[in-house]
Amino acid sequence: MITFSKKGLKLFSLICYLLFLSCSDNTVYYDDESNSSQIENYALDYCVVSGNDLNDDTTDMVPFSYNHEGTTIVFCCKPCLPKFKKSPEKYLAIIKEEIEFIKKESSEKNN
């Protein structure tokens, strides 16, 4: 039987808690066809919350898509979602502005 001192028990509890947190499945995998197709068809190439590049292969971040009232938004990672949910109007306005700019730029190239 293993016995712990008070400090040892606290340390053991902390380690167990941290291991539990690291095992939570917050990952969205690319093999999910709907998620990967939403990411590929997304108008922006950066995360509207963090500003990180969605196509950056140098990081461990896994892009995460979220449907907000019929609008698909792609984030660089799942932790950006709570930040978005705090003030979605702010981020939706940025997305709308960027899409309008992209459309305008595209139509100017075609003329």
ROSE-4610 file (N, C-alpha, C; in Angstrom, 1 decimal, always signed):
// ROSE-4610
residu = [M/M/M/I/I/I/T/T/T/F/F/F/S/S/S/K/K/K/K/K/K/G/G/G/L/L/L/K/K/K/L/L/L/F/F/F/S/S/S/L/L/L/I/I/I/C/C/C/Y/Y/Y/L/L/L/L/L/L/F/F/F/L/L/L/S/S/S/C/C/C/S/S/S/D/D/D/N/N/N/T/T/T/V/V/V/Y/Y/Y/Y/Y/Y/D/D/D/D/D/D/E/E/E/S/S/S/N/N/N/S/S/S/S/S/S/Q/Q/Q/I/I/I/E/E/E/N/N/N/Y/Y/Y/A/A/A/L/L/L/D/D/D/Y/Y/Y/C/C/C/V/V/V/V/V/V/S/S/S/G/G/G/N/N/N/D/D/D/L/L/L/N/N/N/D/D/D/D/D/D/T/T/T/T/T/T/D/D/D/M/M/M/V/V/V/P/P/P/F/F/F/S/S/S/Y/Y/Y/N/N/N/H/H/H/E/E/E/G/G/G/T/T/T/T/T/T/I/I/I/V/V/V/F/F/F/C/C/C/C/C/C/K/K/K/P/P/P/C/C/C/L/L/L/P/P/P/K/K/K/F/F/F/K/K/K/K/K/K/S/S/S/P/P/P/E/E/E/K/K/K/Y/Y/Y/L/L/L/A/A/A/I/I/I/I/I/I/K/K/K/E/E/E/E/E/E/I/I/I/E/E/E/F/F/F/I/I/I/K/K/K/K/K/K/E/E/E/S/S/S/S/S/S/E/E/E/K/K/K/N/N/N/N/N/N]
num = [1/1/1/2/2/2/3/3/3/4/4/4/5/5/5/6/6/6/7/7/7/8/8/8/9/9/9/10/10/10/11/11/11/12/12/12/13/13/13/14/14/14/15/15/15/16/16/16/17/17/17/18/18/18/19/19/19/20/20/20/21/21/21/22/22/22/23/23/23/24/24/24/25/25/25/26/26/26/27/27/27/28/28/28/29/29/29/30/30/30/31/31/31/32/32/32/33/33/33/34/34/34/35/35/35/36/36/36/37/37/37/38/38/38/39/39/39/40/40/40/41/41/41/42/42/42/43/43/43/44/44/44/45/45/45/46/46/46/47/47/47/48/48/48/49/49/49/50/50/50/51/51/51/52/52/52/53/53/53/54/54/54/55/55/55/56/56/56/57/57/57/58/58/58/59/59/59/60/60/60/61/61/61/62/62/62/63/63/63/64/64/64/65/65/65/66/66/66/67/67/67/68/68/68/69/69/69/70/70/70/71/71/71/72/72/72/73/73/73/74/74/74/75/75/75/76/76/76/77/77/77/78/78/78/79/79/79/80/80/80/81/81/81/82/82/82/83/83/83/84/84/84/85/85/85/86/86/86/87/87/87/88/88/88/89/89/89/90/90/90/91/91/91/92/92/92/93/93/93/94/94/94/95/95/95/96/96/96/97/97/97/98/98/98/99/99/99/100/100/100/101/101/101/102/102/102/103/103/103/104/104/104/105/105/105/106/106/106/107/107/107/108/108/108/109/109/109/110/110/110/111/111/111]
x = [+0.8/+0.0/+0.9/+0.5/+1.2/+0.6/+1.5/+1.1/+1.7/+1.0/+1.5/+1.4/+2.4/+2.3/+1.3/+1.0/+0.0/+0.5/+1.8/+2.3/+2.3/+2.7/+2.7/+1.3/+0.3/-1.1/-1.5/-1.2/-1.6/-0.9/+0.4/+1.2/+0.6/+0.3/-0.3/-1.7/-2.5/-3.8/-3.6/-2.7/-2.4/-2.0/-1.1/-0.6/-1.8/-2.6/-3.8/-4.7/-4.9/-5.8/-5.2/-3.9/-3.3/-3.3/-3.1/-3.3/-4.7/-5.7/-7.0/-7.3/-6.8/-7.0/-6.4/-5.2/-4.5/-5.1/-5.9/-6.6/-7.9/-8.4/-9.7/-9.6/-10.7/-10.6/-11.3/-10.4/-10.9/-10.4/-9.9/-9.3/-10.4/-10.4/-11.2/-10.3/-10.5/-9.6/-9.9/-8.9/-9.1/-9.8/-9.8/-10.5/-12.0/-12.5/-13.9/-14.2/-14.9/-15.1/-15.8/-16.8/-17.5/-16.6/-15.9/-15.0/-13.9/-13.3/-12.2/-12.7/-13.9/-14.5/-14.9/-15.4/-15.7/-14.5/-13.4/-12.1/-11.6/-11.6/-11.1/-11.9/-13.2/-14.1/-14.3/-13.6/-13.8/-13.2/-13.8/-13.4/-12.1/-11.9/-10.7/-9.6/-8.4/-7.2/-6.6/-7.3/-6.8/-7.9/-7.6/-8.5/-9.0/-10.3/-10.8/-10.6/-10.4/-10.2/-8.8/-7.9/-6.5/-5.6/-6.1/-5.3/-4.3/-4.2/-3.3/-3.7/-2.7/-2.9/-3.5/-4.6/-5.3/-4.5/-3.6/-2.8/-1.4/-1.2/+0.2/+0.6/+1.5/+1.9/+3.0/+3.5/+4.5/+4.0/+2.7/+2.1/+1.4/+1.1/+0.3/-1.2/-1.6/-3.0/-3.8/-5.0/-5.8/-7.0/-7.2/-8.4/-9.7/-10.6/-11.9/-13.0/-14.0/-15.1/-16.3/-17.0/-18.2/-19.3/-20.5/-21.7/-22.4/-22.4/-23.1/-24.3/-25.5/-26.7/-26.7/-26.2/-26.2/-24.9/-24.0/-22.8/-21.6/-20.8/-19.7/-18.5/-17.9/-16.7/-15.6/-14.4/-13.3/-12.3/-11.9/-10.9/-9.6/-8.5/-7.2/-7.2/-8.0/-8.1/-9.4/-9.7/-11.0/-11.0/-9.9/-9.9/-10.3/-10.3/-10.8/-12.3/-13.0/-14.5/-15.1/-14.7/-15.3/-15.0/-13.9/-13.7/-14.7/-14.9/-15.9/-17.3/-17.7/-19.0/-19.3/-18.2/-18.4/-18.9/-18.5/-18.9/-19.0/-19.9/-20.0/-20.2/-21.0/-21.3/-20.0/-19.1/-17.8/-17.1/-17.0/-16.2/-17.0/-18.3/-19.1/-19.0/-18.9/-18.7/-17.4/-16.4/-15.0/-15.1/-15.7/-15.8/-16.6/-17.7/-18.5/-17.7/-16.9/-16.1/-15.0/-14.4/-13.3/-13.9/-15.0/-15.6/-16.0/-16.6/-16.9/-15.6/-14.5/-13.3/-12.8/-12.8/-12.4/-13.2/-14.5/-15.4/-15.1/-14.9/-14.5/-13.2/-12.2/-10.9/-11.0/-11.8/-11.9/-12.6/-13.6/-14.3/-13.4/-12.6/-11.6/-10.6/-10.2/-9.2/-9.8/-11.1/-11.8/-12.1/-12.1/-12.4/-11.2]
y = [-1.2/+0.0/+1.2/+2.2/+3.5/+4.5/+5.1/+6.2/+7.5/+8.6/+9.9/+10.8/+11.7/+12.8/+13.8/+14.8/+15.8/+16.5/+16.9/+17.5/+16.6/+15.3/+14.3/+14.1/+14.1/+13.9/+15.0/+16.3/+17.4/+17.4/+17.0/+16.9/+15.8/+14.7/+13.6/+14.0/+14.7/+15.2/+16.1/+17.0/+18.0/+17.3/+16.3/+15.6/+14.9/+14.2/+13.5/+14.5/+15.7/+16.7/+17.1/+17.4/+17.9/+16.8/+15.5/+14.4/+14.3/+14.5/+14.5/+15.6/+16.8/+17.9/+17.6/+17.0/+16.8/+15.7/+14.8/+13.7/+14.1/+15.3/+15.7/+15.8/+15.3/+15.3/+16.5/+17.6/+18.8/+18.9/+17.9/+17.9/+17.7/+18.4/+18.2/+17.6/+16.4/+15.7/+16.1/+16.2/+16.5/+15.4/+14.2/+13.1/+13.2/+14.2/+14.5/+15.2/+14.6/+15.2/+16.5/+16.7/+18.0/+19.1/+18.8/+19.8/+20.2/+19.2/+19.6/+20.3/+19.9/+20.6/+22.1/+22.3/+23.6/+24.5/+23.9/+24.6/+25.0/+24.0/+24.3/+25.3/+25.4/+26.3/+27.7/+27.9/+29.1/+30.3/+31.4/+32.6/+33.2/+33.2/+33.8/+32.8/+33.3/+32.4/+32.6/+33.3/+33.5/+33.4/+33.2/+33.1/+34.5/+34.7/+36.0/+36.4/+35.5/+35.8/+36.1/+35.2/+35.3/+36.0/+35.9/+36.4/+35.4/+34.2/+33.2/+32.7/+32.3/+31.8/+30.4/+30.1/+28.8/+27.7/+28.1/+27.2/+27.0/+27.4/+27.4/+26.0/+25.4/+24.0/+24.0/+25.1/+25.2/+25.1/+25.1/+25.0/+23.7/+23.4/+22.2/+22.5/+23.7/+24.0/+23.3/+22.8/+22.1/+23.0/+23.5/+24.4/+23.7/+24.5/+24.1/+24.9/+24.2/+24.9/+24.9/+26.0/+26.2/+26.8/+26.3/+26.9/+27.8/+29.1/+30.1/+30.6/+30.2/+30.6/+30.5/+29.4/+29.2/+29.6/+30.3/+30.8/+30.0/+29.4/+28.6/+29.5/+29.4/+30.2/+29.2/+29.4/+28.6/+29.3/+28.6/+29.2/+28.4/+29.0/+28.3/+27.1/+27.2/+26.1/+26.3/+25.2/+25.2/+26.2/+26.5/+27.5/+28.9/+29.2/+30.5/+30.6/+29.5/+29.5/+30.3/+30.1/+30.8/+32.3/+32.7/+34.2/+34.7/+33.9/+34.3/+34.4/+33.4/+33.4/+34.6/+35.2/+36.4/+37.6/+37.7/+38.9/+38.5/+37.6/+37.2/+38.3/+39.3/+40.4/+41.1/+41.3/+41.9/+41.1/+39.8/+39.0/+38.7/+38.6/+38.5/+39.7/+40.9/+42.2/+42.1/+41.6/+41.6/+40.6/+39.4/+38.5/+39.0/+39.7/+40.3/+41.3/+42.2/+43.2/+42.6/+41.5/+40.8/+40.2/+39.5/+38.9/+39.9/+41.1/+42.1/+42.6/+42.8/+43.2/+42.2/+40.9/+39.9/+39.9/+40.0/+40.1/+41.3/+42.4/+43.6/+43.5/+43.0/+42.8/+41.8/+40.7/+39.7/+40.3/+41.1/+41.7/+42.7/+43.4/+44.4/+43.6/+42.5/+41.7/+41.2/+40.9/+40.3/+41.4/+42.7/+43.8/+44.3]
z = [+0.0/+0.0/+0.0/-0.8/-0.9/+0.1/+0.8/+1.7/+1.3/+1.4/+1.1/+2.2/+2.3/+3.3/+2.7/+3.5/+3.1/+1.8/+1.8/+0.6/-0.6/-0.3/-1.4/-2.0/-1.1/-1.6/-2.5/-2.1/-2.9/-4.2/-4.2/-5.5/-6.4/-5.8/-6.5/-7.1/-6.3/-6.8/-8.0/-7.9/-8.9/-10.2/-10.1/-11.2/-11.9/-11.1/-11.7/-12.4/-11.8/-12.4/-13.7/-13.8/-15.0/-16.1/-15.7/-16.6/-17.2/-16.3/-16.7/-17.8/-17.5/-18.5/-19.8/-19.8/-21.0/-21.8/-21.2/-21.9/-22.5/-22.2/-22.8/-24.3/-25.0/-26.4/-27.0/-27.1/-27.7/-29.2/-29.7/-31.0/-32.1/-33.1/-34.3/-35.4/-35.8/-36.7/-38.2/-39.0/-40.4/-41.2/-40.7/-41.4/-41.3/-40.5/-40.5/-41.8/-42.7/-44.1/-44.0/-43.2/-43.2/-42.7/-41.6/-41.1/-42.1/-42.7/-43.7/-44.9/-45.4/-46.5/-46.2/-44.9/-44.5/-44.4/-43.9/-43.8/-45.2/-46.1/-47.5/-48.2/-48.0/-48.7/-47.9/-46.9/-46.1/-46.8/-46.7/-47.5/-47.0/-45.6/-45.0/-44.9/-44.9/-44.7/-43.3/-42.4/-41.1/-40.1/-38.8/-37.7/-37.4/-37.4/-37.1/-35.6/-34.7/-33.3/-33.0/-33.4/-33.1/-34.1/-35.4/-36.5/-37.0/-36.5/-36.9/-38.3/-39.1/-40.4/-40.3/-41.0/-40.9/-41.7/-42.6/-43.3/-42.8/-41.6/-41.1/-40.6/-41.4/-41.1/-40.0/-39.5/-38.5/-37.1/-36.9/-35.5/-35.3/-34.1/-33.8/-33.7/-34.1/-34.0/-35.1/-34.7/-35.7/-35.9/-37.2/-37.4/-37.0/-36.5/-36.0/-36.6/-37.2/-37.8/-36.9/-36.9/-36.0/-36.8/-36.6/-37.3/-36.3/-36.6/-35.8/-36.5/-36.2/-36.8/-38.3/-38.8/-40.2/-40.9/-40.2/-40.8/-40.3/-41.2/-40.7/-40.5/-39.4/-39.0/-38.7/-39.3/-39.0/-38.2/-37.1/-36.1/-36.3/-35.8/-35.9/-34.9/-33.8/-32.8/-32.0/-31.4/-30.6/-29.4/-28.8/-27.7/-28.2/-29.5/-30.0/-29.9/-29.8/-29.8/-28.7/-27.4/-26.3/-26.5/-27.0/-27.3/-28.3/-29.3/-30.3/-29.7/-28.9/-28.3/-27.4/-26.8/-25.9/-26.7/-27.9/-28.7/-30.2/-30.6/-32.0/-33.0/-32.6/-33.5/-34.0/-33.1/-33.4/-34.5/-34.3/-35.2/-36.5/-36.4/-37.7/-38.5/-37.9/-38.7/-39.4/-38.7/-39.3/-40.5/-40.3/-41.4/-42.6/-42.3/-43.4/-44.2/-43.5/-44.1/-45.0/-44.5/-45.2/-46.5/-46.4/-47.5/-48.6/-48.2/-49.1/-49.8/-49.1/-49.6/-50.6/-50.3/-51.2/-52.5/-52.4/-53.6/-54.4/-53.8/-54.5/-55.3/-54.6/-55.1/-56.3/-56.2/-57.2/-58.4/-58.2/-59.4/-60.1/-59.4/-60.0/-60.8/-60.4/-61.2/-62.5/-62.4/-63.6/-64.6/-64.2/-65.2/-65.8]
